[in-house]
Structures are given as C-alpha cells and as structure tokens.
Amino acid sequence: MAGRKAGEPRKDKARPEVDGLPAKAPGPEPWAPSAEQAEQIKSLAARGVAEKEIAILIGVDRDTLKSRAQDLIDAGRAVGISTLTGVLFREAQKGSYKHLALYLQHVGKWSQRQTVEHTGEGGGPVQYTILTGVPLPEDEAE
C-alpha cells in the first residue's frame, strides 16, 4: 500500500500547496455592482429610497452596499436634489410666492424669525392671581 509517510504533508492534486500545506479553497469574489445595478442604485437614491430598501432590492447586505457603492448612492442623491431644486427654482421664477419663500429659506439661508413677547396690559408687567379655592360665579358670590 503506497501512501504518505507520517508527518509528510498531503499532496492533493486538486489544490495547490502553500508552504507545504494544502491551500484553502478560494472564496467568492467580493460583490461589485454591475452596470445595470449601478444605474438602479443611482435611480433609487435619487428618488429618496433608504439604503436599507436599496440593499434589499439589489439583493445585498446593507453594509456591503454602503462599503462598495456609497459613491453611487451619493451621486444619486445629488441628482435627485439638483432636479428638485431646479423645479423649485423654475416655479419661483414664475412668481409662486410659496416656491420663492421655500427656495430662499433653504438655498438662500433666509429665515423667518418669530418673536413672542409676554407683557401685561398696556405693555406693563404680567399680572396674575393665585387662587386658593374654587371661585364662585359672580351672581352667586353675594
């Protein structure tokens, strides 16, 4: 019976050797989005779909998607924002007050500050009464 001697590494033809030991079987290639998947990721991100749902639709883990396709997600979000900003800008140019105000608030960093002043009658101090019991209606008070 021919075989290997004690202590001799196995000589398996199917796998190459590394440092005298059989090499581990190679794992699958890391996931990278195909051209079709890249367009789908950008399109979904432009529409505001969350990363979790994009990952489900593509068929990969969310962490894998973020680590390998974050640039596609960012590009898609930028396309969506620029598209909607353009629509908002065109409507503001047409004279829509709501669109103009919204554009100036978000793009122009304008703000509508509201102040609330608490003063009493005639601008004087606030007056208050401390009640120690239940007041009677005026007609029953006598």
C-alpha positions in Angstrom: 0.0 0.0 0.0 1.5 3.2 -1.1 0.7 6.3 0.8 2.3 9.2 2.5 4.6 8.8 5.4 3.8 10.0 8.9 4.4 13.8 9.1 4.5 14.2 5.3 2.0 16.8 4.0 -0.8 15.6 1.8 -0.2 16.1 -1.9 -3.6 16.9 -3.2 -3.7 17.5 -6.9 -6.9 19.5 -6.8 -5.5 22.2 -4.6 -2.1 23.8 -4.8 0.2 23.8 -1.8 1.1 26.9 0.3 4.2 26.4 2.5 3.8 22.7 2.3 0.2 22.7 3.4 -2.9 22.4 1.2 -4.2 25.9 0.3 -7.7 26.8 1.4 -10.3 26.8 -1.3 -10.8 30.3 -2.6 -14.0 32.1 -1.6 -16.3 34.0 -3.9 -15.2 37.3 -5.4 -16.2 40.4 -3.5 -19.5 41.9 -4.7 -19.3 44.8 -7.0 -22.3 46.4 -8.7 -22.8 45.6 -12.3 -23.5 48.5 -14.7 -27.3 47.7 -14.5 -27.2 47.6 -10.7 -25.2 50.8 -10.6 -27.9 52.6 -12.6 -30.6 51.1 -10.4 -28.8 52.2 -7.2 -28.4 55.8 -8.5 -32.0 55.9 -9.6 -33.4 54.7 -6.3 -31.1 57.0 -4.3 -32.3 60.0 -6.5 -35.9 59.2 -5.6 -35.0 59.2 -1.8 -35.3 55.4 -1.2 -33.5 54.5 2.0 -30.2 52.5 1.8 -31.8 49.6 3.6 -34.5 49.2 0.9 -32.0 49.7 -1.9 -29.9 46.9 -0.4 -33.0 44.6 -0.3 -33.9 45.5 -3.9 -30.4 44.9 -5.1 -30.0 41.7 -3.1 -27.0 42.5 -0.9 -26.4 43.3 2.7 -26.8 47.0 3.7 -23.2 47.2 5.0 -21.9 45.7 1.7 -23.9 48.2 -0.3 -22.6 51.1 1.8 -19.0 49.9 1.6 -18.9 49.1 -2.1 -21.5 51.5 -3.6 -21.5 54.6 -1.3 -20.3 56.8 -4.2 -23.2 55.6 -6.4 -25.7 56.4 -3.6 -24.2 59.9 -3.1 -24.3 60.6 -6.8 -27.9 59.5 -7.0 -28.9 61.7 -4.0 -27.2 64.7 -5.7 -29.1 64.1 -8.9 -32.4 64.0 -7.1 -31.7 67.1 -5.1 -30.5 69.1 -8.1 -33.6 68.0 -10.1 -36.0 69.1 -7.4 -34.1 72.3 -6.8 -34.4 73.1 -10.5 -38.2 72.6 -10.4 -38.4 74.7 -7.3 -36.3 77.5 -8.9 -38.5 77.4 -12.1 -41.7 77.7 -10.1 -40.2 80.6 -8.0 -39.2 82.4 -11.3 -42.8 82.1 -12.5 -43.9 84.1 -9.4 -45.1 81.4 -7.0 -44.7 83.0 -3.6 -44.6 79.7 -1.8 -41.8 78.4 -4.0 -39.9 81.6 -3.8 -40.0 81.6 0.0 -39.1 78.0 0.2 -36.2 78.5 -2.2 -34.8 81.5 -0.3 -35.2 79.7 3.1 -33.3 76.6 2.0 -30.9 77.7 -0.7 -30.5 81.4 0.3 -30.4 80.5 4.0 -33.1 83.1 4.8 -35.2 82.6 7.9 -38.5 83.8 9.2 -37.8 84.8 12.8 -40.8 85.0 15.0 -40.7 86.6 18.4 -43.2 86.3 21.2 -43.4 88.9 23.9 -45.2 88.3 27.1 -46.4 91.5 28.6 -49.3 92.6 30.6 -52.0 95.2 29.8 -50.5 98.3 28.0 -47.1 96.7 27.8 -46.7 96.5 31.6 -45.8 93.5 33.7 -47.8 90.4 33.6 -50.2 90.2 36.5 -51.6 87.0 37.9 -53.8 86.0 40.7 -53.2 83.0 42.9 -56.5 81.2 43.6 -56.7 79.2 46.9 -60.2 77.9 46.3 -62.8 77.4 43.6 -64.2 80.8 42.7 -68.0 81.2 42.6 -69.8 82.6 39.6 -70.3 86.4 40.0 -74.1 86.1 40.5 -73.6 83.6 43.4 -70.8 85.5 45.1 -73.1 87.7 47.2 
